[in-house]
């Protein structure tokens, strides 16, 4: 029994010794393996670490670290570079960015740190009026959305005046708002506010429309009334009340386009001042025999010819009128003159006459339309001339 126990003990001791030798050998082999690795310093996305590796190249080092690379990644030195002791390796993973430009969107991978550096990397230059969102100094982040809008020139014709403006606006309304061009009331804009703006459709026409009320004051001609007066001799007249023109206000709705009037509509009238009639006393008193005899002796109208003529009226300010009569009377300076225009072959210039409804006058003027039994009666105002009109009157030649 004792011997059997001794044999078993010896076998166990042998197993332990063998195991110990194996462990010792394994440790020696591990130590030898570690000693053959190359020490390398690697920066991964800005974080530095030291590793030991059997990798032959930088590319193998990436694989050993389970780093899946892309062609857009930044790896320095290059992947085919051989590993050397204490080598410094830098790896920056490219980030996906969504870039929208000219109505199209595409995905790009980049290791650029900012938006501005990415644009340089893509050879995209920003013109003065171009817009990039986010701004060029923003840090690039994974799946960032970038929008690049190229500016184009828009010609604005505002109230007839042209102006060129660079913009990135895509609609007429956004353009007007962005450039602070106000549209008021009935102003017209073409194209319409919701229309799209492009570099091929880059013209805007603005018509400024203004609606105003214009008040025009006009004269109201006064009436001429005659009344019989038994205290005055027949054939004589006397003004007992001067006429006075009234005032009429006319209100017009006026539409102006770009400052020019295009329509005018009368909307109401109101009398600001009433006119006052001119009253003339007409004598009805008959002359006595003695008076008639006296007049005859003096060679006045009692011995003159009487006949009917067609009469019209004119003023010194009529179209084509000089204001001077054929005999040199300045009617503008002498508006109270009693003058008629005659055909000199029928009534000689300088003849004194009496015109029914007009009074005593002198034939001091002529006219191209005044022929034969026709006269033109002078009045200081157009309203008085209009009131006289065209009528048949009796005329008496006094000398």
C-alpha positions, 0 to 999 in steps of 0.5 A: 500500500505504501509503495502504491501511494509512492508511485502515484505521487511520483507520477503526479509530480511529473505531470506538474513539472511538465505543465510548468515547463510548458507554461514557462515556454509559452511565456517566453514565446509571448515575450519574444513575440511582443519584442518583435512588434514595432512601436507606432504612434497613431492619431485617429480623428484627433485622438492619439494612442501608442500601439505595437504592431507586426503590420508591414504597412500603414494599410495593414495597420488600419486593418489590424485596428479594424478601421475600414477606410475610404478613398476620401479619408485622410491617411498620412503617410499613405497606406502603402508606406512601410511601418518603421519604429516610432512612426507617427500615423494620422487618420481622419475619417471622411464625413458625408455632407449633403450639398444642394446647388443649382437645384440639385443635391448630391452627397460628398465625403470630406475631411475638411474642418470647415464649410469654407475649406470644403468649398476650396476642396471642391473648387467652388468659389463664392462670388460677391453676392452668392450665399452659402448656408451654413456660413463658411466658418461653420465646422463640418459635421456628419450628414450636414446639409449645405445649400449654395445659392448662386446670385444672378442679376435681375433688371427692375423697371420701377416707374420707368426707371431701370436698376440692376440688382444681384439676388439669390431670391427664387420668387418675385415676392421674396426678391421684393421683400429681400431688397426692400422694394415696397408695393402699395395699393394698386401698384402692378407687378409683372411677373406676378408675386408668386412667379419664379425668378431665374437667370433666364427670367430675370426682369421685373416691371413695376407700374406705380398707380396712384388714385387721387381726387382733383378739384377744378374750379370753373366760372359760372357765367352770369345772366343778362336781364333787361327791364323796361324803364319809363324814366329813360328815353327810348333807345337808351340803356343803363346798367343798374346792376353789374353781373358777377360770375359764380364759382363751380367746383368739379371733383374728378377721380384721377388715375395716374400711372408712373406719375402720368394721368391716364384717366379722369372721371367727373364724380360730383359738382358743387356750387361754391358761389352763385352767379349774380345777373347783370340788369340793364334798364331799357328806356321806353320814354318817347321823345318829344317833337322838340327833342326830335327837331333838336336832334335832326339839327345836330345831324345825329341818328335821327337822320341815319339809315337803319337795317338788319344784319347778322351778328356774332361776338368776339373777344381780344383773347380769341384764337388768332386774335392780336388784340388790336383792331384794324384801326389800331385800337388796343382792346386788351388795354381798353376792355370797355370799348364799344367796337364792331367789326364790319365789311368796310365796303358796306359800312366804312371804318370809323362809322358811328352806329347804334346796335340793337341790344349792344348800344352805341359803337364804332366800326373800328375792326374787320374780319375775314368772315365779315362780309356784307350785312354781317357784323362782329360785336366786341365783348371784354369776356368770353362768357359775355360773347357766348351769351350774345351768340349769333343773332339778327339785330337792327343797326342804325348808322349815325354818321 
